[in-house]
């Protein structure tokens, strides 16, 4: 079992420790699932997580705030057991994040379905020419007297092809760049919306390229105010970016546990592998990187939960460091496992494929560096005024 002593850190309350314990029991009895049919596995996981009550943490139907520490604890624990389970939980939260934070009462009715695991959600932000550059979105939402008409494409959309509804960002033209975007709630059955291509990646997840051709939406589909789409997207990422670091942390903890077991069981030069000083050095580095990542992840989550309006800097640091360090931890695990580390289907081989995407989605590592640097520069400029 992975180290859980971090739960005694002052970032957490008793309710967080109780949640972690309940989820640990559930994971032991339900994970991992069969990944041979990824779409079916994700649908089953969403349903099971909803029935168990864990998806209630993925969104809010009232005025209460999203608890980021709970989101991080759930993602870390699920990732430690099954990457697809983490994915399924995360997309329910990210997909409906805009509705949780800015949705109308009518739109929030959908949260009853997504939190129960009876509807699958998706966050449709990325386009072929605008990945991390959100302000460069080209998809158009033309206003008419009674509705909006959407035309364009989205790509690399998680849950694309299996989602029941999408939160879609498009250009409504109130101003140039970031100030001219809006967010819309689009049911998957809406006429003109089609799945153009299913995308396969090294760690199988449901991903797709979507096409919107003269998709008519009523004014009630607009989330928040027209022109506030960039603010909405950044606010959602501000909440959920830390949780990407938490998922990476879960992968890294599993890699360390697999390594410790391997080094205790494996005999090398007449003694257990863990008696070799070089192996001890690798284990020490893995443990330090994991604890340092956990401190950054849960600092960001605690800061948001205790009332900070924005945690752009803290969340960017958490995602950057935790995902990059998890890559290193898992690479060490593969190396220590030798040939078994690259055997298809082994735990560490699966972790090696799972971790790579986390350094790209919700803002690639290099983009996080830009975000952090700009925050630091802005802080210094503010001091000099």
N, C-alpha and C positions, 0 to 999 in steps of 0.2 A: 504493500500500500504506500502511496506517495506521502511525503511529509506534509502534514497539515498544521504544523506549529504556528504558521503565519496567521492562522485564525485568531490567535491570542494577541495579535498586534492591536494597538488602539484605534485603528481604522474601522474596526468592526463592532457591531452590537450583538447582543445575544440572538436576535432574530436572524442575523446573518449566519451565525454558527449553527443554528437549528436548521436553516435552509440547506446549508452545506451537508449536514449530516443526513437529512432526508433525501437529498439528491444522490448522495453516495450510495445509499441503500438501493434506491431505484436503479441506478446505473449498473450496479452489480447484478441485479436481476433481469435487466432488459437489454444490455449492450455487450458487445457490438451487435449490429443487425447484419443481415445478408445484403451485400452491396451488388449482387449480380444484376439486379434491375434497379438502377439508381432512382428513377422516377417513383417507382412503387415504394422503395425504401424511404424516400423523403416524405411521401404522403403518409406512410405508416408511422414514421417518427413524429410528424406534426400531430397526427391524431393521438398517438400515445402520450406525447408531452402535454397535450391539451387535456386529455382525460386524467392525467396525474396531477394537474393543477399548476405545472411549472410555467406554462405559457401566460398565466395571469401576470407574470413579471415583465412580459414583452411589450405591454402597452397599458395605457390608463384610460378608463372609461369615464372617470370623473375629473375632479380638479387636483387630485394628488399628483405629485411629481414621479417621474420614472426614477427608480432607485438604481443608480449606476453600479453600486457595489454588488447588489444582487445580480444584475446582469453579468457583471464580470465573474462572479463566483460560479454562476451557472455555466457560462461559456468555458471557463477554465476546467471545470469538472467534466463536462460533456466531452470536451476535446481530449481529455486524458483517456477517455474510454473509447470514443468513436468520433472521428472527424466529421462524418456525415450527420451525426446527431447534433454536434455543435452548429454546423451549417444550417440545419433545419430550424433550430431555435433562433439563431441569429437573424435569419431572414424574416422571421415573423416580426421581430422587433424593428429591424432596419426598414423593412417594407412599409410598416405602418407608423414609423416614427413621426412623419410629417403630420399624420392625423392625430396622433397622441398629443403632439405639441401645439398644433395650429388648427385642427379640424373643427368643422361645425358640428352641432349636435347630431344632425342627420348623418354626416360622414362617420361620426364616432360610433354609430350603430354597428358598423362593420367590425369594430374592435371586439364586440361580443362574439363574433364568429371566429376571428383570428386567434383570440385568447383561449377559445375553447378547442382550437385545433380543427375547426370545421370549415375553415377557408384558409387558403394559402396566399400570402402577399408577396410583393416584389417592389424593388426600388429601381426605377428606370431613369437613370441619370446619364450614363455614359453613351457617347456617340462615336462613330468611326473616326471623326476628326477632333474630338474633345474628350479625352480621358480625364486626367487630373485637372485640366483647364476648364472648369465648369463654366466660367464666364463666356466661353467660346461656343456654347451650345447653339446649334443651327436649326433645330426642329422648330417649326412655326406653329403657333396657335392663333389663328386669325379670328378676330372678334366679329360677330354679326349682331343683329338686333337682339336675338334671343339665346345665342349659344356661342361656342367656340368650335373651330374646325382645325384639327391637328393634322399636319403632314410632315413626314420625316422618318428617320430611323433611330433606333436605339440598339446598342450591342453590348455583349458581355453581361447580359442581364441575368443575375442569379434568380432561380426559380422560373426563368423564362420557359414557357411551354407547359408548365404545370400550375402556374399561379391562377388564382381566381380573380385577383384584382392587382392593378399596378398603380403606384404613385409615379406620375410622369412629369418631367420638367421640360418646358418648351418656351420659346421666345414669343412674348406678347407685345414687345416693342414699346414699352413705356419710356425707355431710354436705351442708350447704347450699352453694350457689355453686360455686366452683372446686374444692372438695375432694370433690365428689360425682360426678366425671366419670371415665369409663374409655375405653380405646381397644380396638378390635376389628379383627381381620383378616377381611374378608368377601369371598369369591370372588364374581365378578359373576353366576355361575350359581345363587347361593343362592335358594331358593324364597322369594317374598315381596318380593324386591328388584326394582324396576322403574324404568325411565327414563320419567319423566312428561312431560318437556319438554326439547327441545334449545334452547339459548339462543344467539342470534346477537348478535355484538358488532362494533364498528367495525373491529377487526383480527381476522378470522376465526380462531377456535380451537375445538376440540371442548369444549363446556361443556354442562352439563345440570342439571336438577332431578331429584333421585332420591326415590323413595318407598320406605319400609320398612314393610311391613304384616305383623305377626306373623312376623318373620324369626327363625328359630330358629338359634342358634349354640352349638356345644359349648363347654365351659369352655376348651378348648385355643385358642379364637379370641381369648381375652383377652390383650392385649399388656401385659406387666408386671403390676403389682398392681392390683386393683380400687381405684378411687378415686384413681389416679395419672394419670388422663387429662390433666388440666391441665398437670401437670409434664411429661408426655411431649410434649404439643403445643408448649409453650414451649421445650423443649429442641430440638425439631426446627426451630422457627422461628429459634432462636438460631444454628443452623448455617446455615440456608438463606437467612435474611434478607439477609445480606451479598451473596449471589449475585444477588439481585434488583438490587442496586446495580451489580453487575458487568455484568449484561445491559444496564442503562441506559447504562453506560459504553460498551459495544460499539455501541449505537445512536448514541450521541453521536460516537464516533470516526468512524463511517461518514458521519455528517452533515457533519463537518468535512472529510473527504476529498472528498466530493462537492462541497462548497462551494469548496475550493481548486481543484479541476478546473474548475468553472464559472467561477471568477474569472480563471483563466489563459486559458481559451478564449474567453470573452465579451468583445467589444469594446464599450466604452462611452465616448462623447465622444472617440473617436479613439485610445484606448489600452486596454490590458487592464484589466478591471474591478478587479483587485487593486491597481492603482496609486492608486485613490481612497482618501483617508485615512479616510473613514467606513467603507468596507469593511474596511480594515486594522484599524480599531478593533473591528469585530464579530469578525473572525478572532482578534484577540488575546484578547477576552473568552471566546470559545469554547474556545481553547486553555487558558486559565487554569482555567476551570470543569472541563474534562476532567481536567487534572492534579490539581486539588484533590480531585475525586471519586475518582480512582484512589488517591490517598494514603489517603483514608478507607476505601475498600473493602478495600484490601490490608493496612491496619493492622488492621482488624477480623479479617480472615482469618488473618493472621500471629499475632495475639494468641490466637485460638482454637487454632491449630495448635501453639503453643508451650506449651500446657498450661492455659490459663485455663478454669476450670470453667464460667463464664458470660461472655458478651460482649454482654449485653443492651444496654448503653449504646452500645458501639462499633458494633454491628450496626445499631441504630436510627439512629445518626448517618449511617452509610454509606448505608443505604437512603434516608433522607429527603433527604440532600444530593444524592446521585448521580442519583436519579430526578427531583427537581425541577430540577436544573441541566441534565440531559439534555433535559428539556422545553424549556428556554430555548435550548439549543444548536440543537436541531432546528427550533424556531420561527425562529431567525435564518437557518438554512439555507433554509427555505421562502421567507422574505422575499427573500433574496438571489437565489434562483432565479426570482423573479417568477411569471409565469403558469405556467411549467413546474413550479413548486413545488407547485401545487395540481392538476396534471393527474393524473387517476386512473392508477395503475400506475407513476408515476415513483418513483424510490428515496426521495426525501425526503418525498413524500406518504405512502408506505408507512410510513416511520419515524415520521411525525407521528401516524398512527393507532396504531402499535405502542406508542409510549412512554406513551400516556395511562393504560393499565391498570396499569402498573407503579407508579404513584403511589397506587393503590387496594389491590391485592391484597397479601396477607401483612402487613396493617396499613397503613391509609391514612396519608398524610403527617401529618395532624393527630393521629392516634393515636401516631405516632412521636414527635411533639413532647411528648405527655403522658408517654410512656415515658422520654424523655430528661430531662424536668423532674423526674419522680419520682426518677430515679436521682441527680440532682444534689441534690435536697432531702434524700434519704436519706443521702447522703454527708456533707452538712453537719450533719445531726442527729447522725450518728455521731461527728463531731468534737467536738460540744458536750457529749457525755455524759461 
